[in-house]
C-alpha cells in the first residue's frame, strides 16, 4: 500500500531510533497518514469508527503540537517537520516528496476560496515562511526563514524576503 511506503519514507527522514517518542511533529504526520488510510477503507461501520478516531486524534494533535494537516492535503513520501508549532496547511495544498517544513509555516490561500500553493519535490521551507495563493514552488527549492512567497519559484532556486525574491538559481 502506497501510504505504508510513504510512512516508512517519512520515518527515514527522522534520525532518532524511536522518533515517535522524541519528535512531536511526527505525531501530526502519522495522524495525517492514518486519515489517508481511513479514506481508502471500504465504506461501512469500520470506516465510520476509524473516521471518528481520526477526527479525535487530529484535534488532539492539532491542539498539542499546533500542527494542522488535513487528510485532504496531498503529500508525497518523506515529509520532515523540524520542530513543531503554528504550522497550518490548507486542505487543498499539494506537497511533493522529501519536503522539509519548520515551525511557523503557513501554506494557504490569499482570499477565501482562492487558489493554494503547490510545492515540488525536495522543497525546504525556513521557519515562519508563508506561501500564499496559487503559487508553485519548483523542485529542489529553498525558501528562507520569515519569507512571504506570493509568486512562483522556479526549480533549483532560493527565495528570501518580503515579498520573496529569487537570490540563487
Wavefront OBJ file of the C-alpha trace (Angstrom):
o trace
v 0.000 0.000 0.000
v 1.459 3.379 -1.025
v 0.511 5.049 2.247
v 2.536 2.477 4.214
v 5.506 3.190 1.945
v 5.017 6.940 2.429
v 5.054 6.473 6.216
v 8.286 4.458 6.057
v 9.858 7.201 3.934
v 8.684 9.788 6.469
v 10.372 7.814 9.255
v 13.666 7.672 7.334
v 13.867 11.480 7.489
v 13.929 11.368 11.315
v 17.363 10.236 12.523
v 16.466 9.003 16.034
v 15.909 5.322 16.796
v 12.462 5.978 18.239
v 11.388 9.238 16.655
v 7.725 8.804 17.571
v 8.668 9.260 21.233
v 11.032 12.200 20.614
v 9.558 14.216 17.757
v 6.082 15.628 18.393
v 5.880 16.773 14.787
v 5.858 13.126 13.713
v 2.580 12.660 15.556
v 0.905 15.043 13.120
v 2.420 13.248 10.125
v 1.213 9.898 11.484
v -2.328 11.199 12.052
v -2.324 12.594 8.501
v -1.220 9.203 7.065
v -3.810 7.437 9.246
v -6.515 9.721 7.840
v -5.455 8.820 4.292
v -5.762 5.117 5.193
v -9.246 5.701 6.590
v -10.273 7.270 3.266
v -9.175 4.084 1.462
v -11.258 1.781 3.668
v -14.398 0.187 2.323
v -17.477 2.229 3.232
v -19.210 0.903 6.322
v -19.168 0.856 10.087
v -15.413 0.154 10.386
v -14.609 3.183 8.251
v -17.033 5.324 10.264
v -15.460 4.262 13.570
v -11.976 4.946 12.214
v -13.116 8.324 10.912
v -14.250 9.293 14.423
v -10.899 8.081 15.796
v -9.089 10.119 13.118
v -11.088 13.261 13.932
v -10.361 12.926 17.658
v -6.653 12.299 17.037
v -6.494 15.197 14.567
v -7.931 17.645 17.102
v -5.755 16.294 19.912
v -2.533 16.519 17.891
v -3.510 19.901 16.426
v -4.102 21.249 19.935
v -0.970 19.729 21.497
v 1.501 20.415 18.666
v -0.023 23.360 16.818
v 0.283 21.444 13.528
v -2.772 21.305 11.278
v -2.550 18.934 8.294
v -5.926 17.804 6.985
v -6.174 14.382 5.393
v -7.306 16.005 2.147
v -3.843 17.553 1.642
v -1.723 15.679 -0.916
v 1.736 14.955 0.486
v 4.430 12.819 -1.105
v 6.588 10.368 0.807
v 9.342 11.597 3.098
v 7.788 14.635 4.810
v 10.027 16.047 7.576
v 8.806 18.632 10.044
v 11.540 20.179 12.148
v 10.232 21.423 15.455
v 6.565 21.980 15.884
v 4.052 24.705 16.434
v 1.997 27.073 14.330
v 2.064 25.023 11.142
v -1.099 25.439 9.101
v -1.614 23.741 5.755
v -4.738 24.494 3.719
v -6.817 21.413 2.954
v -6.156 21.606 -0.808
v -2.378 22.131 -0.777
v -0.116 19.730 -2.696
v 3.327 18.930 -1.278
v 5.878 16.831 -3.165
v 8.275 14.166 -1.909
v 11.034 14.713 0.655
v 9.925 18.189 1.683
v 11.006 19.888 4.891
v 8.872 22.255 6.951
v 9.893 24.206 10.026
v 7.859 25.913 12.753
v 5.505 28.736 11.933
v 4.815 27.691 8.324
v 1.571 28.689 6.610
v 0.581 27.223 3.247
v -2.736 28.696 2.219
v -4.874 30.885 0.012
v -4.841 34.662 -0.129
v -8.615 35.047 -0.337
v -11.449 32.819 0.812
v -11.976 30.106 -1.798
v -8.834 31.167 -3.679
v -6.076 29.033 -5.153
v -3.496 27.383 -2.885
v 0.221 26.570 -3.227
v 1.798 23.554 -4.885
v 5.226 22.507 -3.660
v 7.516 20.358 -5.796
v 9.860 17.644 -4.537
v 12.726 18.395 -2.122
v 11.399 21.805 -1.065
v 12.854 23.222 2.155
v 10.831 25.939 3.924
v 12.546 28.008 6.612
v 10.941 28.925 9.922
v 7.880 31.169 9.665
v 7.880 31.146 5.857
v 4.461 31.935 4.401
v 3.430 30.623 0.972
v 0.114 32.101 -0.104
v -2.090 31.863 -3.166
v -1.901 29.793 -6.307
v 1.874 29.731 -6.493
v 4.130 26.875 -7.475
v 7.430 26.265 -5.746
v 9.571 24.135 -8.033
v 11.661 21.091 -7.243
v 14.799 21.413 -5.100
v 13.926 24.907 -3.846
v 14.682 26.635 -0.575
v 12.582 29.381 0.969
v 14.280 31.478 3.637
v 13.021 31.983 7.135
v 10.244 34.571 7.503
v 9.834 34.913 3.730
v 6.494 35.643 2.085
v 6.095 33.783 -1.209
v 3.292 35.151 -3.393
v 4.702 34.320 -6.844
v 6.146 31.213 -8.461
v 9.640 29.999 -7.604
v 11.427 28.070 -10.411
v 13.205 24.750 -9.897
v 16.526 24.810 -8.003
v 16.020 28.371 -6.733
v 16.340 30.021 -3.349
v 13.771 32.670 -2.403
v 14.012 35.114 0.511
v 12.386 38.303 1.722
v 9.013 40.009 1.944
v 7.829 39.580 -0.706
v 10.221 36.781 -1.610
v 12.645 37.293 -4.464
v 14.962 34.786 -6.103
v 18.557 35.117 -4.922
v 20.032 31.936 -6.380
v 19.224 29.576 -9.259
l 1 2 3 4 5 6 7 8 9 10 11 12 13 14 15 16 17 18 19 20 21 22 23 24 25 26 27 28 29 30 31 32 33 34 35 36 37 38 39 40 41 42 43 44 45 46 47 48 49 50 51 52 53 54 55 56 57 58 59 60 61 62 63 64 65 66 67 68 69 70 71 72 73 74 75 76 77 78 79 80 81 82 83 84 85 86 87 88 89 90 91 92 93 94 95 96 97 98 99 100 101 102 103 104 105 106 107 108 109 110 111 112 113 114 115 116 117 118 119 120 121 122 123 124 125 126 127 128 129 130 131 132 133 134 135 136 137 138 139 140 141 142 143 144 145 146 147 148 149 150 151 152 153 154 155 156 157 158 159 160 161 162 163 164 165 166 167 168 169
